[in-house]
Amino acid sequence: MSSRGVHLLEGQKALLLACTIALSAPSAGCDDLQVEQFVASRWDESRECLEASGTIDVYEDDTPADCGATPRCWVAPDDDIYATTACEAPPGWAQTSAGEDDRCDDALAAWERGEDGRCDE
């Protein structure tokens, strides 16, 4: 995974650490914490392919959505492009639609090609 592969905000790191510690002390509680993984494939524009899919971010979300297997394109806060079937993303990410960003169109086309659209790592 590239150095851009995992984006955790400082507040999210602290929250996850606090809840991990709390697991050893049940009275401390994090009973209401719902954490979602944002799993996606980064678009490598220079090689015109999608990198291997992986967990890109972890964020708090109390209502996970199921929106099927329709691929979507998300723009990360650092302007990188990711393809995924996730219908929600961490704070600061923007979803784009077909025709709004050529990079997203290319990433989604690579997704549709399956293994042929994947980078050889």
Backbone bond lengths (Angstrom), bond angles and torsions (degrees), N, CA, C in turn:
res aa  C-N    CA-C-N  psi(-1)  N-CA   C-N-CA  omega(-1)  CA-C   N-CA-C  phi
1 M - - - 1.442 - - 1.521 108.08 -
2 S 1.312 117.46 140.21 1.450 121.15 179.69 1.518 110.07 -70.05
3 S 1.332 115.51 168.61 1.459 119.46 179.85 1.516 110.82 -65.81
4 R 1.314 118.05 -16.98 1.454 121.34 177.56 1.516 111.84 -85.02
5 G 1.310 117.51 -1.95 1.454 122.71 -170.07 1.504 116.56 -61.99
6 V 1.333 119.93 -30.04 1.457 120.24 -176.77 1.514 108.70 -128.02
7 H 1.318 116.03 124.68 1.453 122.56 179.27 1.520 107.94 -119.09
8 L 1.313 117.67 102.69 1.457 120.94 174.90 1.512 107.95 -116.57
9 L 1.305 116.93 126.01 1.444 121.21 176.39 1.519 109.21 -74.22
10 E 1.327 117.26 150.67 1.455 121.31 -176.91 1.525 111.58 -55.89
11 G 1.314 118.50 -42.58 1.459 121.13 179.32 1.516 111.99 -62.80
12 Q 1.321 116.62 -37.44 1.457 120.60 179.12 1.518 110.43 -68.83
13 K 1.333 116.95 -39.72 1.456 120.18 177.38 1.517 110.07 -60.37
14 A 1.326 115.58 -45.23 1.461 119.92 -178.44 1.521 110.98 -64.26
15 L 1.323 117.19 -41.72 1.464 121.27 179.75 1.527 110.52 -63.74
16 L 1.315 116.84 -45.01 1.460 120.31 179.50 1.527 111.34 -64.86
17 L 1.322 116.76 -40.50 1.456 120.27 177.94 1.518 110.74 -64.44
18 A 1.328 117.45 -43.05 1.459 121.12 179.95 1.523 111.01 -61.22
19 C 1.298 117.12 -41.31 1.461 120.35 -179.00 1.523 111.60 -73.89
20 T 1.316 117.03 -32.28 1.456 119.54 175.57 1.523 109.94 -64.02
21 I 1.319 116.08 -44.17 1.454 120.57 177.51 1.518 110.02 -64.35
22 A 1.324 116.82 -39.05 1.460 121.35 -178.00 1.523 112.32 -64.26
23 L 1.322 117.22 -25.16 1.460 119.70 179.27 1.524 111.60 -61.82
24 S 1.318 116.40 -28.09 1.460 119.39 178.49 1.522 111.44 -84.77
25 A 1.319 117.86 -8.71 1.467 122.73 178.24 1.520 107.87 -134.87
26 P 1.339 118.49 83.19 1.461 122.34 -173.12 1.524 115.15 -52.44
27 S 1.314 117.99 -28.68 1.456 118.56 -178.96 1.525 111.83 -69.57
28 A 1.349 118.30 -18.99 1.458 120.72 -179.93 1.523 110.83 -71.22
29 G 1.331 117.75 -34.88 1.461 124.80 171.15 1.509 116.69 69.69
30 C 1.284 114.95 137.49 1.458 126.49 165.95 1.515 104.79 -152.76
31 D 1.326 115.10 36.26 1.459 120.98 -173.11 1.516 113.97 -58.13
32 D 1.326 117.36 -30.89 1.454 120.50 -175.48 1.521 113.40 -91.88
33 L 1.314 117.92 -2.53 1.454 120.98 -177.30 1.524 110.70 -72.01
34 Q 1.312 116.54 123.53 1.458 123.69 174.97 1.525 107.03 -118.04
35 V 1.310 116.90 115.71 1.448 121.28 -177.24 1.524 109.29 -111.03
36 E 1.307 115.53 133.42 1.458 121.98 178.85 1.526 109.73 -114.08
37 Q 1.311 116.06 144.44 1.457 121.41 172.60 1.523 108.43 -94.00
38 F 1.304 115.96 137.47 1.451 120.67 173.14 1.523 106.33 -101.31
39 V 1.328 115.89 104.02 1.461 122.83 -177.24 1.524 107.91 -102.57
40 A 1.323 116.25 126.27 1.462 120.00 -175.80 1.522 110.26 -157.48
41 S 1.334 115.31 172.07 1.461 123.20 176.08 1.519 108.59 -117.60
42 R 1.331 116.63 126.73 1.463 121.57 179.74 1.523 109.93 -77.66
43 W 1.333 115.93 136.23 1.454 122.46 176.45 1.526 108.34 -81.35
44 D 1.338 116.10 121.62 1.456 121.57 176.27 1.525 106.25 -96.20
45 E 1.310 115.00 99.79 1.462 120.32 -174.08 1.528 112.23 -65.05
46 S 1.324 117.80 -36.10 1.463 119.84 -177.35 1.529 111.56 -69.61
47 R 1.335 117.65 -33.67 1.466 120.83 179.12 1.529 112.24 -98.22
48 E 1.326 116.45 -6.15 1.469 123.27 178.77 1.524 112.06 55.97
49 C 1.354 115.06 51.77 1.453 120.38 179.16 1.530 109.52 -155.54
50 L 1.331 115.41 166.43 1.461 121.57 177.76 1.522 109.96 -94.91
51 E 1.325 115.61 134.24 1.458 120.30 175.02 1.523 108.95 -73.25
52 A 1.313 116.49 168.28 1.463 121.51 179.74 1.525 110.43 -57.38
53 S 1.311 115.14 142.64 1.457 121.57 179.24 1.524 109.97 -71.01
54 G 1.319 115.89 143.65 1.455 120.46 177.98 1.515 110.82 -166.89
55 T 1.319 115.53 174.67 1.458 120.56 176.87 1.523 107.85 -74.60
56 I 1.312 115.91 118.31 1.448 122.72 -176.87 1.524 110.75 -95.30
57 D 1.322 116.04 -35.59 1.459 120.42 -177.50 1.523 108.95 -154.02
58 V 1.305 115.37 161.47 1.460 123.01 174.95 1.516 105.83 -128.69
59 Y 1.320 116.68 134.12 1.457 119.75 -177.05 1.522 110.14 -146.62
60 E 1.312 114.76 159.41 1.454 120.39 179.13 1.525 109.02 -81.99
61 D 1.337 115.78 133.10 1.462 121.42 179.92 1.518 107.56 -155.75
62 D 1.312 117.00 117.52 1.465 119.83 -176.72 1.520 113.47 -91.08
63 T 1.327 117.69 -2.98 1.460 120.30 178.38 1.524 110.56 -137.00
64 P 1.331 117.67 75.51 1.465 118.48 179.54 1.532 111.01 -61.56
65 A 1.293 115.19 139.27 1.463 120.66 -177.63 1.523 110.20 -105.34
66 D 1.315 115.75 148.35 1.457 121.60 175.02 1.515 106.75 -114.43
67 C 1.316 115.38 111.16 1.460 117.75 -177.99 1.518 111.67 -121.18
68 G 1.326 116.62 24.75 1.456 120.52 173.72 1.507 113.66 77.86
69 A 1.306 115.21 -161.83 1.463 121.43 -173.53 1.527 112.93 -102.83
70 T 1.304 117.73 18.01 1.457 120.96 179.34 1.520 109.63 -70.78
71 P 1.327 118.35 122.16 1.470 119.40 179.48 1.529 111.42 -68.72
72 R 1.315 114.39 144.08 1.458 121.71 179.23 1.522 108.61 -131.18
73 C 1.308 115.91 159.32 1.448 121.53 178.49 1.524 108.97 -115.80
74 W 1.326 115.15 132.77 1.463 122.05 179.60 1.522 109.19 -125.29
75 V 1.329 115.77 142.49 1.458 122.15 175.59 1.527 107.13 -105.00
76 A 1.332 115.64 121.89 1.463 121.66 -179.70 1.529 110.31 -74.48
77 P 1.317 117.07 162.96 1.469 119.95 177.35 1.529 113.19 -56.79
78 D 1.346 117.90 -26.68 1.470 120.68 178.09 1.527 112.19 -89.20
79 D 1.339 116.88 9.63 1.467 125.61 177.05 1.526 113.89 76.65
80 D 1.331 118.37 7.87 1.461 120.39 172.93 1.525 108.89 -72.30
81 I 1.316 116.07 154.98 1.466 123.29 -178.21 1.522 109.14 -106.30
82 Y 1.341 116.11 136.21 1.463 121.83 179.22 1.525 109.66 -131.52
83 A 1.321 116.38 139.89 1.463 122.57 174.29 1.530 107.69 -108.56
84 T 1.326 116.03 139.43 1.453 121.39 -176.78 1.531 109.56 -165.22
85 T 1.323 115.52 165.80 1.470 119.27 171.67 1.524 110.26 -96.07
86 A 1.317 118.08 1.46 1.468 120.73 178.50 1.525 110.27 -64.60
87 C 1.317 115.65 136.07 1.468 118.53 179.85 1.517 112.19 -96.43
88 E 1.322 116.95 -6.36 1.459 121.64 174.38 1.511 107.92 -133.36
89 A 1.328 115.19 156.09 1.459 120.41 -179.90 1.522 108.74 -135.76
90 P 1.318 115.65 167.84 1.463 119.38 178.15 1.534 111.59 -62.66
91 P 1.310 116.32 162.54 1.473 119.96 177.22 1.528 110.74 -56.10
92 G 1.311 115.30 141.34 1.459 120.91 178.14 1.513 114.80 93.30
93 W 1.324 117.70 -7.46 1.461 122.05 178.53 1.524 108.66 -94.07
94 A 1.330 117.05 149.34 1.469 121.34 179.80 1.522 109.96 -124.52
95 Q 1.329 115.60 131.84 1.457 120.13 175.92 1.520 108.53 -86.17
96 T 1.325 116.27 140.59 1.458 120.13 176.18 1.524 109.50 -120.32
97 S 1.295 115.00 157.42 1.463 121.49 -179.99 1.519 109.55 -106.99
98 A 1.314 115.14 164.06 1.467 120.96 178.13 1.525 109.46 -53.25
99 G 1.314 115.76 134.61 1.454 121.48 177.47 1.526 114.43 89.29
100 E 1.335 118.45 -11.42 1.469 120.71 -179.06 1.521 112.69 -84.18
101 D 1.326 116.83 -29.67 1.461 121.26 -176.73 1.528 107.25 -147.11
102 D 1.315 116.77 118.48 1.468 120.85 -177.93 1.523 111.67 -57.80
103 R 1.346 117.19 -34.53 1.463 120.17 179.62 1.528 110.17 -63.59
104 C 1.321 116.91 -38.27 1.465 120.04 178.17 1.526 110.72 -68.35
105 D 1.295 115.97 -40.90 1.465 119.15 177.65 1.530 109.92 -58.87
106 D 1.336 116.64 -42.64 1.463 121.04 179.50 1.525 111.02 -66.65
107 A 1.336 117.03 -42.25 1.466 120.91 -179.56 1.525 110.94 -63.98
108 L 1.328 116.98 -42.43 1.466 119.97 179.93 1.527 111.29 -69.24
109 A 1.326 117.28 -34.25 1.468 120.21 175.94 1.536 109.64 -65.06
110 A 1.329 116.71 -39.80 1.463 120.48 177.24 1.522 110.31 -64.77
111 W 1.322 117.31 -38.95 1.476 121.85 177.56 1.521 109.79 -58.26
112 E 1.323 116.07 -45.25 1.466 121.48 -178.34 1.528 111.99 -66.03
113 R 1.332 117.73 -25.61 1.472 120.88 178.57 1.532 111.89 -78.00
114 G 1.310 117.85 -6.17 1.459 121.26 179.60 1.513 112.19 65.39
115 E 1.330 115.90 -132.60 1.472 120.61 -177.59 1.530 112.36 -59.28
116 D 1.326 116.82 -30.19 1.468 119.78 179.48 1.525 112.10 -68.19
117 G 1.322 117.43 -19.02 1.459 121.07 179.38 1.516 113.18 -96.27
118 R 1.344 116.76 2.84 1.464 122.00 -178.02 1.527 110.64 -93.47
119 C 1.324 115.55 145.31 1.471 121.29 174.86 1.524 108.06 -72.17
120 D 1.302 115.74 145.33 1.463 120.63 171.68 1.513 106.26 -85.32
121 E 1.310 116.54 108.32 1.482 121.02 -175.03 1.487 111.28 -72.91
